[in-house]
Amino acid sequence: MSEFIRPKIFLSACIEYEPCRYDGELIRDEYIKRLIKHVDVIRVCPELAIGMGAPRDAVRLVERKGEELKLLSTNKGEDFTEKMLSFSSKYVSSLKEKQIDGFIMKAKSPTCGISTVKIYQDIGKSNVKSSKNPGLFGREIKRVFPTVPIETERRLSNFKIRDRFFTELFVLANFRNMKTEPTMKKLVEFHTLNKYLFMNYNQLILKNMGNIVANHQHFSAEEVYEKYEEKLRELLSKEVSLKKRINVLTHIYGYFKNEVAADEKEYYFDLLDQYLNSQIPYSNVLFVLKGWAIRFKQEYLKKQTIFEPYPKDLIMVTDSGKEI
């Protein structure tokens, strides 16, 4: 079984930790409940932090004609804007020293939301002006940590989004751990073991990362790590496409095309067709290739992180079916 460095994540406190929603409820989430066992959590409820109780009158983002955006209580119109902006600025700034690997925020929250928050024309019964906005606290998180993976509990119900987020969390946690005592030997090993995983994202950036590791200009290890991390975060920001994944599978299959029997090849390409038709996940095809790597004693391949980028018990193929 692979050993993983524990990622450091920020989590909205109302998810699996504290009954601090406006209605006094706690949000249960099976995916995050499993994740918590493998990560170190920093959490806060911005609304409780500025003195709001639970339960409480709900708040919303309001933009009245000719006025700036405000955070107001839905029924009474109490204004929490300045308190929330002040708290968000100070608290988020304090997170810089925590070396956080990823954020999980409460979706649609006027404070913690990151992209699908509604802005209303007024309090009470009023129309929605827009529904594609960040909350005040979430906006500050995105501003201060533009290269750190950030998701909501609702989006993590989508298998593809969840798989990618978990992968990035554990890659970044591993790199963060290496930086505590940076050596070129460790960086070479990290780059080597992640080769096929990184190919899923962008081969050109991967090549640039390889050049950085080669260190032809003889920079210090600290300088090399800094340059490498910049490219690593750029790489992880790229989309993973079906075409890129097929390219990776083709590269790995090349190790075995002259080794496996005809009926094994037939079975493999049947699985590949099923993956192309969205009938099975990517991991099913990788399982076959990993089995061949073990059988034919391909030690280099056996160690590749693409076969197990994060702990196995986090794999749940259930899917909401929506990219929300």
Residue pairs with C-beta under 8 A, 6 or more apart in sequence:
1 312
2 308
2 311
4 38
4 170
4 173
4 174
4 310
4 311
5 170
5 173
5 174
5 176
5 177
6 38
6 39
6 40
6 173
7 38
7 39
7 40
7 101
7 102
7 169
7 170
7 172
7 173
8 39
8 40
8 42
8 98
8 99
8 100
8 101
8 173
8 176
9 35
9 39
9 40
9 41
9 42
9 100
9 101
9 102
9 103
9 104
9 169
10 41
10 42
10 43
10 44
10 95
10 98
10 100
10 102
10 103
10 104
10 141
11 17
11 32
11 41
11 42
11 43
11 103
11 104
12 43
12 44
12 45
12 104
12 105
12 106
12 109
12 112
12 153
13 20
13 43
13 44
13 45
13 48
14 20
14 21
14 25
14 26
14 27
14 45
14 106
15 27
15 29
15 32
15 104
15 106
15 153
16 26
16 27
16 28
16 29
16 32
16 33
16 36
17 26
17 41
17 43
18 26
18 43
18 45
18 48
19 25
19 26
19 54
20 26
20 45
20 47
20 48
20 54
21 27
21 54
21 55
22 47
22 54
22 55
22 56
22 57
22 58
22 59
23 55
23 58
24 54
24 55
27 106
27 153
29 153
29 156
30 316
31 153
31 156
31 157
31 162
31 314
31 316
32 104
32 153
32 156
34 313
34 314
34 316
35 166
35 314
37 313
38 310
38 311
38 314
39 169
42 95
42 98
42 100
44 91
45 54
46 84
46 87
46 88
46 91
46 111
46 112
46 136
46 137
47 54
47 56
47 59
47 80
47 84
47 111
48 54
49 87
49 91
50 80
50 83
50 84
50 87
51 83
52 59
52 80
56 73
57 73
57 74
57 75
57 76
57 78
58 73
58 74
58 75
59 71
59 72
59 73
59 74
59 80
59 110
59 111
60 71
60 72
60 74
60 110
60 118
60 120
60 123
61 69
61 70
61 71
61 110
61 117
61 118
61 119
61 120
61 133
61 135
61 136
62 69
62 70
62 71
62 72
62 119
62 120
62 121
62 122
62 123
63 69
63 70
63 119
63 120
63 121
63 129
64 70
64 121
64 122
65 121
69 81
69 119
70 79
70 81
71 79
71 80
71 81
71 84
71 110
71 111
71 136
72 78
72 79
72 80
72 81
72 123
73 80
73 123
74 123
74 124
75 123
75 124
76 123
77 123
81 136
84 111
84 136
84 137
85 136
87 137
88 136
88 137
88 139
88 140
89 140
91 137
92 137
92 140
92 141
92 144
92 145
93 144
95 144
95 145
96 144
99 176
100 145
100 148
101 148
101 149
101 169
101 172
101 173
101 176
102 148
102 149
102 150
102 151
102 165
102 168
102 169
102 172
103 141
103 145
103 148
103 149
103 150
103 151
104 150
104 151
104 152
104 153
104 156
105 112
105 113
105 114
105 138
105 141
105 150
105 151
105 152
105 153
106 112
106 113
106 152
106 153
107 113
107 114
107 116
107 152
107 153
107 154
107 155
107 324
108 116
108 117
108 118
108 152
108 154
109 117
109 135
109 138
110 117
110 118
110 135
110 136
111 135
111 136
111 137
111 138
112 135
112 137
112 138
113 133
113 134
113 135
113 138
113 152
114 134
114 135
114 138
114 141
114 142
114 150
114 152
115 132
115 133
115 134
115 152
116 131
116 132
116 133
116 152
116 324
117 131
117 133
117 134
117 135
117 138
118 128
118 130
118 131
118 133
119 128
119 129
119 130
119 131
119 133
120 126
120 127
120 128
120 129
121 127
121 128
121 129
134 142
141 150
142 150
147 233
147 234
147 237
148 172
149 165
149 168
149 169
149 172
149 236
151 161
151 165
154 324
155 161
155 323
155 324
156 162
156 165
157 319
157 320
157 322
157 324
158 319
158 320
158 321
158 322
158 323
158 324
159 281
159 316
159 317
159 318
159 319
160 319
160 323
161 323
162 316
164 240
166 309
166 310
166 314
167 197
167 309
167 310
168 236
169 310
170 309
170 310
170 311
171 194
171 197
171 232
171 236
171 305
171 309
172 232
172 233
172 236
174 190
175 190
175 229
175 232
178 186
178 187
178 190
178 225
179 225
179 229
182 221
182 222
182 224
182 225
183 221
184 213
184 215
184 221
184 224
187 213
187 221
187 224
187 225
187 228
188 213
191 209
191 210
191 213
191 228
193 303
193 304
193 305
194 304
194 305
194 306
195 206
195 304
196 248
196 251
196 252
196 304
196 305
196 306
197 304
197 305
197 306
197 309
198 206
198 209
198 235
199 206
199 244
199 247
199 248
199 251
200 240
200 244
200 245
200 248
200 306
201 235
201 236
201 238
201 239
201 240
201 244
202 235
202 238
202 244
203 244
203 247
205 231
205 234
205 235
205 238
206 235
208 231
209 228
209 231
209 232
209 235
212 224
212 227
212 228
212 231
213 224
213 228
215 224
219 227
242 276
245 282
246 272
246 276
248 306
249 272
249 285
249 286
249 289
252 289
252 301
252 306
253 268
253 289
255 292
255 293
255 296
255 298
255 301
256 289
256 292
256 296
257 265
259 292
259 296
260 268
260 292
267 288
268 285
268 288
271 280
271 284
271 285
271 288
272 285
274 280
274 284
275 281
275 282
275 284
275 285
281 317
283 315
286 306
286 307
289 301
289 307
290 301
290 302
290 307
292 298
293 301
293 302
293 307
294 302
